[in-house]
Amino acid sequence: MVLSHGRAAVSIRTVRSATVALSLLCVTALLLLTGCADGDNGYSEPARDRPAFQEDFRGDGTFPESAPTAPNDTDSVRREIIQTAYMLLRVEDPTVGAAEATSIAEAVNGRVDDRTERPETDHNPGSAQLTIRVPSDELDNVIEQFRDLGTVEELSVSARDVTSEAIDIDARIDSLTRSVERLQDIIAGAASAEDLIAGENALAQRQAELESLQARRNYLADQVTLSTITLTLEQRPPGDPNPAEGFWGGVIQGWDALISAVRAAIVGAGLALPWLIFFAAGGGIIYVAVRLIGRRR
């Protein structure tokens, strides 16, 4: 009986020891699992592995295409038209005409970007050339006022539609602006110097591209807002009046043409007279010599 009681006590102690060991093992496993979970939550992946960074920066230092396709329907937006004009006028005094043209442009909030004047010489008449910028909606009005400065020798007006180009540039500027903002956020949260340098390089390239597009868009807007007129003023030769209009003007021009033709005929006769005298004298000498030779025979 004593032996049986001893064996039972040993069995109970063995069970208790196994139970304690098993409990310690469970507690250890639980602590390990908790530590791993905390480590995963505190892990910060590199900035270059984030989707937002990969969207704006490739490993080879290049960028993906960020310009979205411009909409094809441009009828729903305001048309962007660049207008240019060239005008040649015959005036009495190019200097005075240039000053009057400048006043006309400034009266409609325009400006003169370039002005060149050449005074009259003994061999060449005077002239002036101006590059004038005026508001697009005032272009026709300014041209009509320029007509009163002299005689219009040449006039040409051209227009170029740049609506699609403007829409495309605006879309690319919007996309680049968002990309720059994302890169700035990524740089602010960079976890290492390597991520910081890569982000700053990507940001510098994006900002340079954005500034280039903004400058191009500003130039395009200026060309649309202000039309360009190239005005050339040439001095009218002395004695060359302004051509009249209507029936009486036709009579005057016909008379002037007749007078010019008569003058040209008189000048031509004067030029031919010395030659006629020369040939007449030579023919007379030959005639006399032939007559003398004939009489001797």
C-alpha positions as CSV (number, residue, x, y, z in Angstrom):
1,M,0.0,0.0,0.0
2,V,2.8,2.4,0.8
3,L,4.4,1.7,-2.6
4,S,1.2,2.4,-4.4
5,H,0.8,5.7,-2.5
6,G,4.3,6.7,-3.4
7,R,3.8,6.0,-7.1
8,A,0.6,8.1,-7.1
9,A,2.4,11.1,-5.5
10,V,5.1,10.9,-8.2
11,S,2.6,10.8,-10.9
12,I,0.8,13.9,-9.5
13,R,4.1,15.9,-9.4
14,T,4.9,14.9,-12.9
15,V,1.6,16.1,-14.2
16,R,2.0,19.4,-12.3
17,S,5.5,19.9,-13.8
18,A,4.2,19.3,-17.3
19,T,1.4,21.7,-16.8
20,V,3.7,24.4,-15.6
21,A,6.1,23.9,-18.5
22,L,3.2,24.0,-20.9
23,S,1.9,27.2,-19.4
24,L,5.4,28.8,-19.7
25,L,5.7,27.7,-23.3
26,C,2.3,29.3,-24.1
27,V,3.3,32.5,-22.4
28,T,6.6,32.7,-24.3
29,A,4.9,32.0,-27.6
30,L,2.3,34.7,-26.9
31,L,5.1,37.3,-26.0
32,L,6.9,36.4,-29.2
33,L,3.8,36.9,-31.3
34,T,3.1,40.2,-29.7
35,G,6.6,41.5,-30.3
36,C,6.5,40.5,-34.0
37,A,3.2,42.3,-34.4
38,D,4.6,45.5,-32.8
39,G,7.7,45.3,-35.0
40,D,5.5,45.0,-38.1
41,N,3.5,48.0,-37.1
42,G,6.6,50.2,-36.5
43,Y,8.3,49.2,-39.7
44,S,8.6,52.2,-42.2
45,E,9.2,51.1,-45.8
46,P,11.7,53.2,-47.9
47,A,10.1,56.1,-49.7
48,R,11.2,54.8,-53.1
49,D,9.2,51.6,-52.5
50,R,6.0,53.5,-51.9
51,P,3.4,53.6,-54.8
52,A,3.2,57.4,-54.7
53,F,7.0,57.7,-55.1
54,Q,7.2,55.1,-57.9
55,E,4.4,57.0,-59.7
56,D,6.7,60.1,-59.9
57,F,10.2,58.7,-60.0
58,R,11.7,55.7,-61.8
59,G,14.8,53.9,-60.7
60,D,16.7,55.1,-63.8
61,G,16.1,58.7,-62.9
62,T,13.5,59.3,-65.6
63,F,9.9,60.2,-65.2
64,P,6.7,58.6,-66.6
65,E,4.6,60.5,-69.0
66,S,2.5,62.8,-66.9
67,A,0.6,64.8,-69.5
68,P,-2.9,63.6,-69.9
69,T,-4.5,63.6,-73.2
70,A,-6.1,66.9,-74.1
71,P,-9.9,66.8,-74.8
72,N,-10.8,66.6,-78.4
73,D,-13.9,68.7,-78.0
74,T,-12.6,72.3,-78.1
75,D,-16.0,73.8,-79.1
76,S,-17.0,74.0,-75.4
77,V,-14.1,76.2,-74.5
78,R,-13.1,79.7,-75.5
79,R,-11.2,79.7,-78.8
80,E,-7.6,80.9,-78.6
81,I,-6.7,82.8,-81.8
82,I,-3.4,84.5,-82.6
83,Q,-3.8,87.3,-85.2
84,T,-1.0,89.1,-87.1
85,A,-1.2,91.8,-89.7
86,Y,1.2,93.5,-92.2
87,M,0.4,96.9,-93.6
88,L,2.3,99.1,-96.1
89,L,1.4,102.7,-96.4
90,R,2.6,105.5,-98.7
91,V,2.7,108.8,-96.7
92,E,4.0,112.3,-97.0
93,D,6.3,112.2,-94.0
94,P,7.1,108.7,-92.4
95,T,8.3,110.3,-89.2
96,V,5.0,112.1,-88.6
97,G,3.1,109.0,-89.7
98,A,5.0,106.9,-87.2
99,A,4.2,109.3,-84.4
100,E,0.5,109.2,-85.3
101,A,0.5,105.4,-85.5
102,T,2.0,105.2,-82.1
103,S,-0.7,107.5,-80.7
104,I,-3.5,105.4,-82.3
105,A,-2.0,102.2,-80.7
106,E,-1.6,103.8,-77.2
107,A,-5.2,105.1,-77.4
108,V,-6.5,101.5,-77.3
109,N,-4.0,100.4,-74.6
110,G,-1.6,99.0,-77.1
111,R,2.2,99.5,-77.4
112,V,5.1,99.8,-79.8
113,D,7.7,97.0,-79.4
114,D,10.0,98.2,-82.1
115,R,10.4,101.4,-84.2
116,T,12.9,102.1,-86.9
117,E,13.1,105.4,-88.9
118,R,15.2,106.2,-92.0
119,P,15.5,109.9,-93.0
120,E,15.2,111.0,-96.6
121,T,18.4,111.3,-98.6
122,D,19.2,112.6,-102.1
123,H,18.9,109.1,-103.5
124,N,16.4,107.3,-101.3
125,P,13.0,108.4,-99.8
126,G,12.4,108.3,-96.1
127,S,10.7,105.3,-94.4
128,A,9.7,104.0,-91.0
129,Q,8.8,100.5,-89.7
130,L,7.0,99.8,-86.5
131,T,6.0,96.5,-84.7
132,I,2.8,97.3,-82.8
133,R,0.9,95.2,-80.3
134,V,-2.8,96.0,-79.8
135,P,-5.7,94.2,-78.1
136,S,-7.1,91.5,-80.3
137,D,-10.6,92.9,-80.3
138,E,-9.2,96.3,-81.4
139,L,-7.3,95.0,-84.4
140,D,-9.8,95.9,-87.1
141,N,-10.4,99.3,-85.6
142,V,-6.7,100.1,-85.5
143,I,-6.3,99.0,-89.1
144,E,-9.1,101.3,-90.2
145,Q,-7.5,104.2,-88.4
146,F,-4.1,103.4,-90.1
147,R,-5.8,103.8,-93.5
148,D,-6.3,107.5,-92.9
149,L,-2.5,108.0,-92.5
150,G,-1.8,107.6,-96.2
151,T,-2.4,105.3,-99.2
152,V,-2.6,101.6,-98.5
153,E,-0.2,99.8,-100.8
154,E,-0.5,96.4,-99.1
155,L,-2.5,94.8,-96.3
156,S,-2.6,91.2,-95.1
157,V,-4.2,89.7,-91.9
158,S,-3.7,86.1,-90.8
159,A,-5.1,84.1,-87.9
160,R,-3.9,80.9,-86.2
161,D,-6.0,78.8,-83.9
162,V,-4.0,77.5,-80.9
163,T,-6.9,76.3,-78.8
164,S,-5.8,72.6,-78.7
165,E,-2.2,73.6,-77.9
166,A,-3.3,75.8,-75.0
167,I,-5.6,73.0,-73.6
168,D,-2.7,70.5,-73.8
169,I,-0.3,72.8,-72.0
170,D,-2.9,73.6,-69.3
171,A,-3.4,69.8,-68.7
172,R,0.3,69.1,-68.4
173,I,0.8,72.0,-66.0
174,D,-2.0,70.7,-63.8
175,S,-0.5,67.2,-63.8
176,L,3.0,68.4,-63.0
177,T,1.7,70.6,-60.2
178,R,0.1,67.6,-58.5
179,S,3.2,65.6,-59.0
180,V,5.4,68.3,-57.4
181,E,3.1,68.4,-54.4
182,R,3.3,64.6,-54.0
183,L,7.1,64.7,-54.2
184,Q,7.2,67.4,-51.5
185,D,5.1,65.3,-49.2
186,I,7.4,62.3,-49.8
187,I,10.5,64.4,-49.1
188,A,9.0,65.6,-45.9
189,G,8.5,62.1,-44.7
190,A,11.8,60.6,-46.1
191,A,13.2,58.0,-43.7
192,S,16.8,58.0,-45.0
193,A,19.3,60.2,-46.7
194,E,19.2,58.1,-49.9
195,D,15.4,58.6,-50.1
196,L,15.8,62.3,-49.5
197,I,18.4,62.8,-52.2
198,A,16.4,60.8,-54.7
199,G,13.2,62.8,-53.9
200,E,15.0,66.1,-54.2
201,N,16.5,65.2,-57.6
202,A,13.1,64.1,-58.9
203,L,11.5,67.3,-57.5
204,A,14.1,69.5,-59.2
205,Q,13.5,68.0,-62.6
206,R,9.7,68.2,-62.2
207,Q,9.9,71.9,-61.1
208,A,12.1,72.7,-64.1
209,E,9.7,71.1,-66.5
210,L,6.8,72.9,-64.8
211,E,8.4,76.3,-65.0
212,S,9.2,75.8,-68.7
213,L,5.6,74.9,-69.5
214,Q,4.3,77.9,-67.5
215,A,6.6,80.3,-69.4
216,R,5.4,78.8,-72.7
217,R,1.8,79.2,-71.6
218,N,2.3,82.8,-70.6
219,Y,3.9,83.6,-74.0
220,L,1.0,81.9,-75.8
221,A,-1.6,83.9,-73.7
222,D,0.3,87.1,-74.5
223,Q,0.2,86.4,-78.3
224,V,-3.6,85.7,-78.1
225,T,-4.4,88.7,-76.0
226,L,-2.4,91.2,-78.1
227,S,-2.3,91.1,-81.9
228,T,0.9,92.1,-83.8
229,I,0.9,94.6,-86.6
230,T,4.0,95.2,-88.7
231,L,3.5,98.7,-90.1
232,T,5.8,100.0,-92.9
233,L,5.6,103.7,-93.9
234,E,7.3,104.8,-97.1
235,Q,7.6,108.4,-98.3
236,R,5.6,109.4,-101.3
237,P,7.7,110.8,-104.1
238,P,7.4,114.5,-104.7
239,G,4.6,115.5,-107.0
240,D,2.8,112.2,-106.5
241,P,-0.5,113.2,-104.9
242,N,-3.0,110.9,-103.2
243,P,-5.1,109.1,-105.8
244,A,-8.7,110.5,-105.9
245,E,-11.7,108.3,-105.9
246,G,-14.9,108.2,-108.1
247,F,-15.5,109.3,-111.6
248,W,-13.6,112.6,-111.3
249,G,-10.7,110.8,-109.7
250,G,-10.6,108.5,-112.8
251,V,-10.6,111.6,-115.1
252,I,-7.7,113.1,-113.1
253,Q,-5.8,109.8,-113.2
254,G,-6.4,109.5,-117.0
255,W,-5.2,113.0,-117.6
256,D,-2.1,112.5,-115.5
257,A,-1.4,109.3,-117.4
258,L,-1.8,111.2,-120.7
259,I,0.5,113.9,-119.6
260,S,3.0,111.3,-118.4
261,A,2.8,109.6,-121.8
262,V,3.4,112.9,-123.7
263,R,6.3,113.8,-121.5
264,A,7.8,110.3,-122.1
265,A,7.3,110.8,-125.9
266,I,9.0,114.2,-125.8
267,V,11.9,112.8,-123.8
268,G,12.2,109.9,-126.2
269,A,12.2,112.3,-129.2
270,G,14.9,114.4,-127.5
271,L,17.0,111.3,-126.9
272,A,16.5,110.1,-130.5
273,L,17.2,113.5,-132.2
274,P,21.0,113.4,-131.9
275,W,21.1,110.0,-133.5
276,L,18.8,111.1,-136.3
277,I,21.1,114.0,-137.0
278,F,24.1,111.7,-137.0
279,F,22.6,109.2,-139.4
280,A,21.3,112.0,-141.6
281,A,24.7,113.7,-141.8
282,G,26.4,110.3,-142.5
283,G,23.8,109.5,-145.2
284,G,24.3,112.9,-146.8
285,I,28.0,112.5,-147.0
286,I,27.7,109.1,-148.6
287,Y,25.2,110.4,-151.1
288,V,27.5,113.3,-152.1
289,A,30.4,110.9,-152.5
290,V,28.4,108.6,-154.7
291,R,27.2,111.4,-156.9
292,L,30.8,112.8,-157.4
293,I,32.1,109.4,-158.3
294,G,29.3,108.9,-160.8
295,R,30.0,112.2,-162.6
296,R,33.7,111.5,-163.0
297,R,32.9,108.2,-164.7
